[in-house]
C-alpha cells in the first residue's frame, strides 16, 4: 500500500526509539516543541515523522542535532491530553520516508520528504528467512518460544522484532534502511548471530524482546 504523506512532514527525532510500518508505538510527549508539534498534527493530518538521531546528539539535543535521513511516518491513532499539556499517544507506522530538505525556523523540525514504499518479497523466501531468524532468536533467548509469534504475518513479525529488540540506534537504523521485509529479516539475522557470538566470547546475556 502506498501512503500519501503531507507536503511538509513534522519531525520527531529520538535517540533510540524507532517506528516501523504497520506497528503501534506508544509515546509520552512532554517537551514544549513536541507538544506544539502534536497539537498541530492533531488539528491537521495527524501524521508525524519518526527519525533516529545520529551518534553525538547529546551535544546539541535542544538544538538541531544531526539525524539519519530515513525514518518512518506514523499516524496518531490515539491521543490523551494531560492537564499540564503533555500528551500520551499511540502512533501506527504508515511508511518509511527519506528527508529531501529540512526546513529552517519554526517551533519544531519539519522537512519535505519522499515516501519509500516497502519492497515486496516472494512468500517462500520470506518464510525461509523468518525460520532462520526464529531459530537464532530461540538460541539467543535460551530456547524461549515467545520469538515464534505464529499469529503474525511474516512482514509484521519481522517489523515487530525490528522495533522491539533492544538494539542501539545504529542497528535500528540499519533495519530502517532496508528496502523491505526480506532484506530486514536477513539483516536482523546477522545482528542476532553477531550477538550470539558476543555472548559466547564475553558471556553477555541473551536478547530479550520488549513487550
Residue pairs with C-beta under 8 A, 6 or more apart in sequence:
1 117
2 95
2 115
2 117
3 73
3 94
3 95
3 115
4 115
5 47
5 73
5 94
5 95
5 97
5 113
5 115
6 44
6 45
6 47
7 112
8 103
8 110
8 111
8 112
9 47
9 48
9 49
9 73
9 97
9 110
9 111
9 112
9 113
10 37
10 40
10 41
10 48
10 49
10 108
10 109
10 110
11 48
11 49
11 51
11 67
11 71
11 99
11 102
11 108
11 109
11 110
11 111
12 27
12 34
12 37
12 48
12 49
12 50
12 51
13 50
13 51
13 52
13 53
13 57
13 65
13 67
13 109
14 50
14 51
14 52
14 53
15 52
15 53
15 57
15 169
16 52
16 168
16 169
16 172
17 25
17 27
17 50
17 52
18 50
18 52
18 72
18 162
18 163
18 169
18 172
18 173
18 175
18 176
19 25
19 50
19 71
19 72
19 74
19 91
19 93
19 163
20 72
20 93
20 159
20 160
20 162
20 163
20 175
20 176
21 72
21 93
21 94
21 95
21 96
21 118
21 159
22 92
22 93
22 155
22 156
22 159
23 92
23 93
23 156
23 159
23 160
23 163
24 77
24 90
24 91
24 92
24 93
25 50
25 74
25 90
25 91
25 92
25 93
25 163
26 88
26 89
26 90
27 87
27 88
27 89
27 90
27 91
28 86
28 87
28 88
28 89
29 35
29 37
29 38
29 86
29 87
29 88
29 89
30 86
32 107
33 107
33 108
34 108
35 85
35 86
35 87
36 107
36 108
37 48
37 107
37 108
38 48
38 76
38 79
38 87
38 89
41 47
41 48
41 76
42 76
42 79
45 75
46 75
46 76
47 73
47 74
47 75
47 76
47 94
48 73
48 74
48 76
48 91
49 71
49 72
49 73
49 74
49 97
49 111
49 113
50 71
50 72
50 73
50 74
50 91
51 67
51 68
51 71
51 99
52 67
52 68
52 71
52 169
52 172
52 173
52 176
53 61
53 65
53 66
53 67
53 68
53 169
54 65
54 66
54 67
54 68
54 169
55 169
55 170
56 65
56 66
57 65
57 66
59 65
64 102
64 109
67 99
68 173
68 176
69 98
69 99
70 96
70 97
70 98
70 99
70 116
70 173
70 176
70 177
71 96
71 97
71 99
71 176
72 93
72 94
72 95
72 96
72 97
72 176
73 93
73 94
73 95
73 96
73 97
73 113
73 115
74 91
74 92
74 93
74 94
75 91
75 92
75 94
76 89
76 90
76 91
77 90
77 91
77 92
78 89
78 90
79 87
79 88
79 89
79 90
80 87
80 88
80 89
81 87
82 88
93 159
95 115
95 116
95 117
95 118
96 115
96 116
96 118
96 176
97 113
97 114
97 115
97 116
98 113
98 114
98 116
99 111
99 112
99 113
100 111
100 112
100 113
100 114
101 111
101 112
102 109
102 110
102 111
103 110
103 111
103 112
116 179
118 155
118 179
118 180
118 181
119 179
119 180
119 182
119 183
120 180
121 180
121 181
121 182
122 182
123 154
125 182
126 154
126 155
126 158
126 181
126 182
126 185
127 154
129 182
129 185
129 186
129 189
130 154
130 157
130 158
130 185
132 189
133 158
133 161
133 185
133 188
133 189
133 192
134 147
134 148
136 189
136 192
136 193
136 196
137 147
137 161
137 192
137 207
137 209
138 144
138 145
138 147
138 148
139 196
140 192
140 195
140 196
140 199
140 206
140 207
141 147
141 206
141 207
141 208
141 209
142 206
146 209
147 161
147 209
149 157
149 160
152 160
154 181
154 185
155 181
158 181
158 184
158 185
158 188
159 181
159 184
161 188
161 209
162 172
162 175
162 176
162 184
162 188
164 209
164 210
164 211
165 188
165 191
165 207
165 209
165 210
166 207
166 208
166 210
167 175
167 191
171 191
174 187
174 191
175 184
175 187
175 188
178 184
178 187
192 207
195 204
195 207
198 204
199 205
199 206
